[in-house]
Amino acid sequence: MGIMSDVMAQNADYLFMIENATKAPSGHNTQPWLFRIGESEIDIYPNFSRELIAVDPRHRELFISLGCATENLCVAAQQKGYRTEVRVTNDSVIRILIAKDENVQTGTSLFPQIAVRQTNRSVYNGKIIPEDSIFQLKSIAVEPSVNVHFYKNGTLDYARIADMIYAGNRLQMNDKAFKTELAEWMRYNKKHQNKTRDGLSYATFGAPNVPLFIAKFVMSKAVNERIQNKGDREKIASSSHFVLFTTKDDTVEQWIALGRTLERLLLRSTKMNIANAYFNQPNEEAGLARDMAKLLQISNEYPTILIRLGYGKQMPYSLRRDYRLCILPTE
Ligand SMILES: Cc1cc2nc3c(=O)[nH]c(=O)nc-3n(C[C@H](O)[C@H](O)[C@H](O)COP(=O)(O)O)c2cc1C
């Protein structure tokens, strides 16, 4: 009886960890994860049926998303008094070993931030983040294969990165496959968003809830190079810093490590009321990424994720599918 109730309590804890893992960010909010519960581990598998073949053909952003989910899972495990150890198998499965540990500390945990974190695509208020806050963000644990570079608004490098974003928009907004894929993952109004509980919700872009045909018409007019660059120019000017995440090599294991580091920084900045949003277009275009690395004098690194930081009003939250749909049957 005692053993049975222990198993049931542990199982409830594992479900809690998985639910929190699914609150992680993911490219186009595809939520490309699957979980398998073992006796003393949880495995995370890529769900390639949710891949973004146009924008992410090598699954780099998919594995970064799994890295973010891994980090959330570890933070949630810690919250319940478990120690974790993360391994990546040769066939790209993330194995998280989980063990009860009385010495696990929860006092400084970023757990409360998991539910609060959001991608905030609004125009920020232009305030520069104080140096001591940047110092705190720079002090997060960075995985060995990953580098994190900060660029302040007003510097030459900030302007160089902005130019790379505009160049990325030029390429992507004239790429039919990119635009078709983006449209497939748009959730145009409340009904649409609530039906799928994934994808890019109209609400997170600050758009109104209008009938589908109107929303689709407006979007078809808005998704072009000129309008995208105009909006991005304003967002870039209103932000305080860019943060560029790079890997030393370009491997699955390092993408996962980058995802973990990224989520750590996002949770920490959320705690400090600092908003974040992505500008990943220069990293998604290999030629631009190489040029950007050269300009920033980091030619021996792979630019992989670019975000902006600043201060902005909270936006509506994007939804998640029921986490139980992402759990594979045990073997
Ligand atoms: C690897 C990765 C790449 C992303 N790239 C972009 C991007 O280029 N532009 C953007 O607006 N959002 C980007 N996002 C943010 C996702 O769209 C966002 O996480 C998702 O819609 C869920 O919303 P949430 O972060 O508010 O929970 C990216 C997220 C991840 C993890």
The ligand as an SDF file (V2000), in Angstrom:
LIG
                    3D

 31 33  0  0  0  0  0  0  0  0999 V2000
   13.7510   28.5080  -31.3000 C   0  0  0  0  0  0  0  0  0  0  0  0
   12.7110   29.6020  -31.3230 C   0  0  0  0  0  0  0  0  0  0  0  0
   12.6770   30.5200  -32.3650 C   0  0  0  0  0  0  0  0  0  0  0  0
   11.7340   31.5470  -32.3820 C   0  0  0  0  0  0  0  0  0  0  0  0
   11.7570   32.4840  -33.3900 N   0  0  0  0  0  0  0  0  0  0  0  0
   10.8750   33.5050  -33.3640 C   0  0  0  0  0  0  0  0  0  0  0  0
   10.9440   34.5550  -34.3310 C   0  0  0  0  0  0  0  0  0  0  0  0
   11.8390   34.6060  -35.1780 O   0  0  0  0  0  0  0  0  0  0  0  0
   10.0090   35.5350  -34.2660 N   0  0  0  0  0  0  0  0  0  0  0  0
    9.0450   35.5660  -33.3110 C   0  0  0  0  0  0  0  0  0  0  0  0
    8.2370   36.4900  -33.2990 O   0  0  0  0  0  0  0  0  0  0  0  0
    8.9660   34.5990  -32.3720 N   0  0  0  0  0  0  0  0  0  0  0  0
    9.8580   33.5810  -32.3740 C   0  0  0  0  0  0  0  0  0  0  0  0
    9.8200   32.6210  -31.3880 N   0  0  0  0  0  0  0  0  0  0  0  0
    8.8100   32.7320  -30.3020 C   0  0  0  0  0  0  0  0  0  0  0  0
    7.6600   31.7390  -30.4810 C   0  0  0  0  0  0  0  0  0  0  0  0
    6.8420   32.1320  -31.5500 O   0  0  0  0  0  0  0  0  0  0  0  0
    6.8870   31.6830  -29.1520 C   0  0  0  0  0  0  0  0  0  0  0  0
    7.7040   31.0760  -28.1910 O   0  0  0  0  0  0  0  0  0  0  0  0
    5.5980   30.8640  -29.2620 C   0  0  0  0  0  0  0  0  0  0  0  0
    4.7030   31.5160  -30.1050 O   0  0  0  0  0  0  0  0  0  0  0  0
    4.9500   30.6560  -27.8910 C   0  0  0  0  0  0  0  0  0  0  0  0
    4.6590   31.8870  -27.2860 O   0  0  0  0  0  0  0  0  0  0  0  0
    5.2480   32.2720  -25.8550 P   0  0  0  0  0  0  0  0  0  0  0  0
    6.7410   32.3330  -25.9780 O   0  0  0  0  0  0  0  0  0  0  0  0
    4.6720   33.6330  -25.5530 O   0  0  0  0  0  0  0  0  0  0  0  0
    4.8420   31.2290  -24.8710 O   0  0  0  0  0  0  0  0  0  0  0  0
   10.7770   31.6200  -31.3380 C   0  0  0  0  0  0  0  0  0  0  0  0
   10.8210   30.6970  -30.2970 C   0  0  0  0  0  0  0  0  0  0  0  0
   11.7860   29.6990  -30.2630 C   0  0  0  0  0  0  0  0  0  0  0  0
   11.8590   28.7450  -29.1050 C   0  0  0  0  0  0  0  0  0  0  0  0
  1  2  1  0
  2  3  1  0
  2 30  2  0
  3  4  2  0
  4  5  1  0
  4 28  1  0
  5  6  2  0
  6  7  1  0
  6 13  1  0
  7  8  2  0
  7  9  1  0
  9 10  1  0
 10 11  2  0
 10 12  1  0
 12 13  2  0
 13 14  1  0
 14 15  1  0
 14 28  1  0
 15 16  1  0
 16 17  1  0
 16 18  1  0
 18 19  1  0
 18 20  1  0
 20 21  1  0
 20 22  1  0
 22 23  1  0
 23 24  1  0
 24 25  2  0
 24 26  1  0
 24 27  1  0
 28 29  2  0
 29 30  1  0
 30 31  1  0
M  END
$$$$
